[in-house]
Amino acid sequence: MFRFEHPEFLYFLAALPVILALYAFALRRSKTLQNRLGEQALIERLMPDASRGKHNLKIALILLGLALLIVGWANPQWGDRRESVTRKGIDVFLALDISRSMLAEDIAPNRLERSKKFGEQLIKSLKGDQIGLIFFAGAPFLQMPLSTDYGAATLLLRSANPDQTPNQGTSLGEAIRLAQKTFDPEQRNHQALILISDGETHDEDAVAAAREAGDEGMIILTIGVGTNTGTRIPVRQGGRLDYLRDRQGQVVETKLEEGALKDIAEAANGSFFYLDRGEEIISILREKIDQIEKQEYEQRIFDQYESYFQYFIGAGLFVLFLEFMISYRRNARLRRRDLFSEQK
């Protein structure tokens, strides 16, 4: 398997066409200045040793040398041994509420940002397990299937926002059913759903969905986000700050509805936690998850990569040295010939 260890360095290749364009501009300007001095034939007689072809050869070598150095800098690698690794872990779906009520600022900076930060810490603690992401508001959607790509999970989690779904509300029951449907039905005793929400829902089916999932072996852990006093939901209207209003124009108040979240956790053999307990929750959740029976699964990886940067760096330096050794003058054999002689 081929890869670059530092692919971001390849963006410097974009500078090569710029260098070539600058060279073409300088060459054209030089020709314009020469034309001001006199006819081209006369100028060529005055500079019989000058070689126009070598200018092009030298710039080509410079561009080639720089390209080789940049590719070497990015460190091309080849995975030469494929290894099968067996790990023990569980399947965990992280379900995040992205409804507008999660923009409330009763916890700083707001509920959604705090939840995303917590989710990142949780992903780090779950390494070794398979992780998937579900985002939900009025309806849930699968943002990432179960995987051990923790970097992708973190990036997707950071991008979560209410604009990702047109359906507002908080459909806890449908989020549970989506996780239940996506999990492998043959591994029910190795699965957990971590649900992060402010609990504001009119979904009466949520507890029934949780009980059904719990009967099949899934454990649901719920995380309550927000405060019991509640606050308004800030929104941007025409570039100015306003607050979310209902159809009658009244400002909407939102608060943590922990009752629904507690009922869901209890129905699925899980536990409820307050997000404001900070990092303490991570260790408690880790203990809860470690109590779940682990399954063995196989993961194929390329675990050894050979680096080949030295060949590209060496070739690049050689090409640049070769360019340095080439003069702008004609070679000796051509200098002995009078190419501009008018004799027949």
N, C-alpha and C positions, 0 to 999 in steps of 0.2 A: 504493500500500500504506500503510495507516494504522498508526501505532504511537505509543506513549508513550516518550519518551526516558528518563524516570525513572518507570516504572510503580510502583515501591515507594512513591512518595509518595501514591498513590491510597488507601492504607490509612488515611490520615487522614480519608477520607470516613466511616469508621465512627464518628467522633466526633460527626457531625451528629445521628444518632438519640439519642445521649446528651444532647446539648444540648437537643433537643426534649423529652426525658423530664424533664430538670431544669426546663424552663420550665413544663411541665404540672404538675409537683409544686409549684412556686412559686405558680402560679395557683390551684391548689386550696387551698393553705395560706392564701393571701391571702383567698380567699373564706370560709374557715372563720373567720379572724380578724374579718372584716367581720360575719359572722353573730353573733359575740359582742357586737358593738357595738350591734346593733339589727336591725330588719327591713330587708330588702333595698330595699324601696320608699323607706324613710326615708333610707337611705344614698345612694340615687340622687338624692334631692332635695338632700342636702347637697353632692353633687359633680355638679352639672348639666353641667359641661364635660367630665367624664371620658368617654372613648370606649373601650369594651371591644373593639370591632372593630379599632381601630388597634393594640392590643397584639398581636393575632394577625397583623395585616399586617406589623408591624415584625419580629416573630420570623421570619416567612416570608422577608422580605427579607434578614435576617441569615443565615439558613441558605442561601439561594440565593447570596448574595454569597460566603460561605465556600466553598461547593461550586465556584463558578467560579474562585476563587483557587487551590484545591487542584488542580483540573484544569489550570489554567495552569501551576502549579508543576511538574506532571508533564510538561509540554511536549508537547502533542499534535503529531505530525508526519505529513506525507504525502509518500510517495516519488513524485516526479513524473517521473522518468526511469528507464527500465529499460535496463540496459546488459548486453551479452553480453561476457564476459571469457574469453579463452583462456589457459589456464595450462599449464605443463609440470611434470610431477611423476610420481610412482610411487604405487602402491597398497601400503600398509603395514598389516599386521595386528599388533597388539600382543597377544600371548597371555600371560596372567598366571596363574600357579599360585596357587589360593586354597585348597589343601588345609590340613589342620590342622597339618601339619609346618611350614608357613610362619609359624606363630605362635612358633616357637622363637626364643629371645632370644640366640643366639650372636653376632648383630650387633644393635646398639642402634638403635631400641627393640625391634624384632623383624624377622624376614625380610620379612614382608608389608608392614609400614609403610615399610621402606627401599625395597622394590620399587616401591611406589606413588609414593614421592617421586622415585625415578629415572624412573618412567614419566611423571610430570608434566614433568620436565625434557626428556625425550625428545620429548614432544608439542610443546613449544615449539620445539624444533629442527627438527621435521618440517613446520612450517607451509609450505604450498605443495604438500604431498602429501596424498593422501586417506588417512585413518586410520580403522581399525576396531578393535574390542576383542573379544577372546575370553577368557572366564574358564573355567578348567578345574580339576577335581580328579579324582574317579573318572570323570566324564564332562564333556565340554566343552559350552559353550553360547555362542551369539552374543549378546554384550552390546550391541554397537553395530555396525551395518553401516558400510561404507566411506563416509566423509563428510569434509567440510572444516569441520565444526562442532567446532572444537578446544575450545571452552568446555564443550560437552556431554561430550566425551570425557574431559576433566579431572574433571568432577563425577562421572561414572560410575566413573572409576578410583578416586577418593577413597573411594567407598562400598563398594569390594570387600571382602568378608569371607567366611570359611568357611561361614557360615550360608546363603549364597546357593545352595548345592547340598547335597542330602542324601547324595550319593554321594561318599564319601571315597576317597582314593587319589591317584595322579598318572598320568593317562592322556595321556602325551605324544603317542603315535601318533594317537589320536582327535582331539586338538587340531590336529595338522598336517593331518589329512584334512578337518576342518571348514573350515580356512582354504583348503585346496585347492579344496573344493567351492564356497566362497563367492566366491572370486576370479573375475573375468571370464575364462573360458577362452580368449578371443581376445587377452588381454593378458598372457600368461605371462611375457614377458621384461621386464615392468615391475612385478614384484611381489616383495615381501619379507615374511618373517615373523620377527618378533622375539619370541623365546620366553624368558620369565623364570621360572625354577624352581630348586628345590634339587636337581632331578634324581633324587629318590627315586622310582623307578618299577619295576614288575614287568612293564611293557609291552614284550615282546620284539618287537612289531611297529613300534616307534617308528622304528628305523633304516630299516626297509623302507619305511615311509611317507615318511620324509625323502628317501630315494633316489628314490622315485617322483615326489615333488614337484620335486626337483632336476632330474630328467630332463625335466620339462615346463617348466623355465625359472625356477622359483621359487628364491629365495635365502633360506636360514634362518640367522639370527644368534641364538645362544643366550647367555643371561646366567645365570651360576651364582650362586646366593644361599646364603650360609651359610659355615660353616668345615668343614675336614676333620676336626677333633676332635669336632665335634658337641655336642649337649646334649639336655636333656629338653624336652618340649612342655608348657607350662603350660596348664591348663584350670580352669574354675570349676565346682565341684561343691557345690551347696547354699549358694552364697554364699561359699565358702572356696576358697583356692588349692590345687590339686592338680596332678598330672601325668598325662598321657595314659598309659593302661595297655593291654596286650594282653588277650586272652581269658583268659590264665592269671594275670592280675593283676600282671604284671611291667611296670615302668616302661619306656616306649618311648624309645629313644635315636634321634636323627636327626642326620644330617650331610650335607654337600654331596657328592653323587655326581656328580662332574664328568665321569666316563667316558662316561656315557650322553649327556650334553649335547655333549661333544666329538664323539662319533660321529655324532650327529644333524647338527651343523653341517658336519662333513666330508662327509657323504653328500649334502648339499644345497648344495655350493659356497659355504658360509658360513664363519663364524668363531665361536670361543668366547671369552667374556670373563668375568672375575670382577667381580661387582658392587662389591666393595670398592675398586676402582680409582677410584671416584668420577666426577667430571665429565670425567675424561680419556676415559672410555668414550664419552661423548656425541659428542665430536669425532671419535673413531675410527669410531664407527658412522655418523656423518654422511658421513665420507669413503667408507666402504664403500657407503652408499646412493647417494651421488652418482655412483658408478661404474656404477650400473645405468642402463640406457637409459631416458630419460624419454619419457613419452607426452603428447600434447596432449589436453586435455579442456576442454569448454566449461562455464562456470558462469554462470548468470543471476543477477544481483543488482540490488537497488535501491540505487543508489550515491549518490543525492541526495535529501535530505529537507528539506522546507520546514517551519519551525517556526511554530506559530500560537499560542504561549503568550500573546503580547501582547494578542490579542483577548479571551481569557478573563480575563487580569489586568485589562485595562481595563474589561470588563463587570462584573467582580466589584467593583472599586473604585467604579464608578458606582452599582451597586445599594446598596452600603454607604453611600455619600454620600446617596443618596435616602432610605435608612432614617433617617439622621441628621437630615435636614431635616424629616421627618414628626414632628409633635408627638403627644403622647398626648391632646390636647384635641380636642373636636369642632370641625368647621369652622364658620366664621362663620354660614353659612346655617342650619345645624342649631341653633346656639346661639340664634338669634332665635326659634326655635319652642319652645314650652313643651310638651315631649312628655309631661310628667307632670301636665298640667293636668286637673282634674276637671270643668272646665266643658264643657258639652255644645255 
